[in-house]
Amino acid sequence: MSKRYVLITGILLFTGMLARGQQLPLYSQYFMNRFLLNPAIAGSDGYTTVNLTAREQWLGIPSSPKTHALSAQTRLLKRSYISRSTSVRKRIRHASRGGRVGVGGYLFNDQNGMISRNGFQVSYAYHIPMRISQLSFGISVNAFQFKIDDQDIVAYDPADPYLNSYDRVMFIPDANFGMYYMTKDFYVGFSALQLFKSAIKLGSEGENDYQLYRHFYIMGGYNYNINDNLSIRPAVLMKSSDDLHSFQVDLNATAYYQDSYWGGISYRTGDAVTLLGGVKFQNYYFGYAFDYSLSDIRRVTFGSHELTFVAKFGDNARRYRWINRY
């Protein structure tokens, strides 16, 4: 078997995994940074937020998927003045920190076997405040480097001309779109990613095309306050691609104590059960998730592990009063 066919087999295995949800990075704690899945969320809560996520999937298996993402988002605020009458002769002017534009961006590295993607994304969002809610629209542009690392592949025929004809590194642009609606205790969003459906061609002859699929996400969640200290927050994330072969649902329920401690469980259809928990200290949030695989791969792996760190900056003047914290 030549290196050419080993390479093609590896790519086919890679794209086969993509069809099951690995063409884009997988996140178990998506509720801690929904911005990674929907550009309309940039600046939606009025905070300036920095997020770092590190995920090691199927620990114990060589060259298993690994994802690292660093993101930041904020609302662009403007200082204006509102004049209100308190009597016939007296008027009071006070500052307003309103602003409808949100911006954000992130850097990511996604490693899957001998395939790696390193890239960035910048996002723009526009937020429309309503009486007790907010409607947001967002777009983003991104680009990533698609790289094939074939150093560990042993070829039976080193003279195969294909070894010198295929592109080991490719640069691919793309774009995303999202909508997001939120109230004090409820949110729902829709996003479409990889809109360009870029094609990856291996080899100068262009005979091997690997199409990127559009991916669609629908997310929703609700905050149910049991008492002043305890709340339950169910959430759902539905994922699919336009080939209709990778539909998947994440069902999540998380309990929060004083908005500072949380623990929960999540079920990803056909894939895994996730246990998660975290703690908040001042403006900093630390989360951990452990995925227990439900497929036969659990026999050769120590599970998947994900760490998330979030830092939020900005006082109450930056926020609409009804917007809910984590």
QUIWORA-V382547 format. One record per pair of residues at least 12 apart in sequence whose C-alpha atoms are under 7 Angstrom apart, sorted by sequence separation. I is the first residue (numbers start at 1). J is the second residue. If there is no record, write none. Layout:
BEGIN
I,J / I,J
END
This chain:
BEGIN
55,67 / 81,93 / 82,94 / 107,119 / 108,120 / 125,137 / 126,138 / 178,190 / 179,191 / 199,211 / 221,233 / 222,234 / 237,249 / 238,250 / 253,265 / 264,276 / 276,288 / 277,289 / 291,303 / 292,304 / 54,67 / 55,68 / 81,94 / 82,95 / 107,120 / 125,138 / 178,191 / 198,211 / 199,212 / 221,234 / 222,235 / 237,250 / 252,265 / 253,266 / 263,276 / 264,277 / 276,289 / 290,303 / 291,304 / 54,68 / 81,95 / 82,96 / 106,120 / 107,121 / 124,138 / 125,139 / 177,191 / 178,192 / 197,211 / 198,212 / 221,235 / 236,250 / 237,251 / 252,266 / 263,277 / 275,289 / 276,290 / 290,304 / 291,305 / 53,68 / 54,69 / 80,95 / 81,96 / 106,121 / 123,138 / 124,139 / 177,192 / 197,212 / 220,235 / 221,236 / 236,251 / 251,266 / 252,267 / 262,277 / 263,278 / 274,289 / 275,290 / 290,305 / 53,69 / 79,95 / 80,96 / 105,121 / 106,122 / 123,139 / 124,140 / 176,192 / 177,193 / 197,213 / 220,236 / 235,251 / 236,252 / 250,266 / 251,267 / 262,278 / 274,290 / 275,291 / 289,305 / 290,306 / 52,69 / 53,70 / 79,96 / 80,97 / 105,122 / 123,140 / 176,193 / 197,214 / 219,236 / 220,237 / 235,252 / 250,267 / 251,268 / 261,278 / 262,279 / 274,291 / 289,306 / 52,70 / 79,97 / 104,122 / 105,123 / 122,140 / 123,141 / 175,193 / 176,194 / 219,237 / 234,252 / 235,253 / 250,268 / 261,279 / 273,291 / 274,292 / 288,306 / 289,307 / 51,70 / 52,71 / 78,97 / 79,98 / 104,123 / 121,140 / 122,141 / 175,194 / 176,195 / 194,213 / 195,214 / 218,237 / 219,238 / 234,253 / 249,268 / 250,269 / 260,279 / 261,280 / 272,291 / 273,292 / 288,307 / 51,71 / 77,97 / 78,98 / 103,123 / 104,124 / 121,141 / 122,142 / 148,168 / 174,194 / 175,195 / 194,214 / 217,237 / 218,238 / 233,253 / 234,254 / 249,269 / 260,280 / 272,292 / 273,293 / 287,307 / 288,308 / 50,71 / 51,72 / 77,98 / 78,99 / 103,124 / 121,142 / 147,168 / 148,169 / 174,195 / 175,196 / 193,214 / 194,215 / 217,238 / 218,239 / 232,253 / 233,254 / 248,269 / 272,293 / 287,308 / 50,72 / 77,99 / 102,124 / 103,125 / 120,142 / 121,143 / 147,169 / 174,196 / 192,214 / 193,215 / 217,239 / 232,254 / 233,255 / 271,293 / 272,294 / 286,308 / 287,309 / 49,72 / 50,73 / 76,99 / 102,125 / 120,143 / 146,169 / 147,170 / 192,215 / 193,216 / 216,239 / 217,240 / 232,255 / 271,294 / 286,309 / 49,73 / 75,99 / 101,125 / 102,126 / 119,143 / 120,144 / 145,169 / 146,170 / 192,216 / 216,240 / 231,255 / 232,256 / 271,295 / 285,309 / 286,310 / 48,73 / 49,74 / 76,101 / 101,126 / 119,144 / 145,170 / 146,171 / 191,216 / 192,217 / 215,240 / 216,241 / 231,256 / 285,310 / 48,74 / 75,101 / 76,102 / 100,126 / 101,127 / 118,144 / 119,145 / 145,171 / 191,217 / 215,241 / 230,256 / 231,257 / 284,310 / 285,311 / 47,74 / 48,75 / 75,102 / 100,127 / 117,144 / 118,145 / 144,171 / 145,172 / 190,217 / 191,218 / 214,241 / 215,242 / 230,257 / 284,311 / 46,74 / 47,75 / 74,102 / 75,103 / 100,128 / 117,145 / 144,172 / 190,218 / 213,241 / 214,242 / 229,257 / 230,258 / 283,311 / 284,312 / 46,75 / 74,103 / 117,146 / 143,172 / 144,173 / 189,218 / 190,219 / 213,242 / 229,258 / 283,312 / 43,73 / 73,103 / 74,104 / 116,146 / 117,147 / 143,173 / 189,219 / 283,313 / 42,73 / 43,74 / 73,104 / 116,147 / 142,173 / 143,174 / 188,219 / 189,220 / 42,74 / 43,75 / 72,104 / 73,105 / 115,147 / 116,148 / 142,174 / 188,220 / 72,105 / 115,148 / 141,174 / 142,175 / 187,220 / 188,221 / 71,105 / 72,106 / 114,148 / 115,149 / 141,175 / 187,221 / 71,106 / 114,149 / 140,175 / 141,176 / 167,202 / 186,221 / 187,222 / 70,106 / 71,107 / 114,150 / 140,176 / 166,202 / 167,203 / 186,222 / 69,106 / 70,107 / 139,176 / 140,177 / 166,203 / 185,222 / 186,223 / 69,107 / 70,108 / 139,177 / 165,203 / 166,204 / 185,223 / 69,108 / 138,177 / 139,178 / 165,204 / 68,108 / 69,109 / 138,178 / 68,109 / 137,178 / 138,179 / 25,67 / 67,109 / 68,110 / 137,179 / 67,110 / 136,179 / 137,180 / 66,110 / 67,111 / 136,180 / 66,111 / 135,180 / 136,181 / 65,111 / 66,112 / 135,181 / 65,112 / 134,181 / 135,182 / 64,112 / 65,113 / 134,182 / 63,112 / 64,113 / 133,182 / 134,183 / 63,113 / 133,183 / 132,183 / 44,102 / 43,102 / 42,102 / 43,103 / 42,103 / 42,104 / 259,326 / 42,125 / 44,127 / 39,123 / 25,110 / 39,124 / 40,125 / 39,125 / 40,136 / 40,137 / 40,138 / 39,138 / 40,139 / 39,139 / 39,140 / 39,177 / 40,178 / 184,322 / 39,178 / 40,179 / 41,180 / 184,323 / 185,324 / 38,178 / 40,180 / 183,323 / 184,324 / 3,155 / 2,155 / 3,156 / 38,191 / 2,156 / 3,157 / 1,156 / 2,157 / 4,162 / 4,163 / 132,322 / 97,317 / 97,318 / 21,246 / 19,245 / 20,246 / 19,246 / 61,301 / 60,301 / 59,301 / 60,302 / 58,301 / 59,302 / 58,302 / 59,303 / 58,303 / 59,304 / 57,303 / 58,304 / 57,304 / 56,304 / 57,305 / 56,305 / 55,305 / 56,306 / 55,306 / 54,306 / 55,307 / 54,307 / 53,307 / 54,308 / 53,308 / 52,308 / 53,309 / 52,309 / 51,309 / 52,310 / 51,310 / 29,289 / 50,310 / 51,311 / 28,289 / 49,310 / 50,311 / 49,311 / 50,312 / 49,312 / 48,312 / 49,313 / 47,312 / 48,313 / 47,313 / 48,314 / 47,314 / 47,318 / 46,318 / 46,319 / 45,319 / 45,323
END
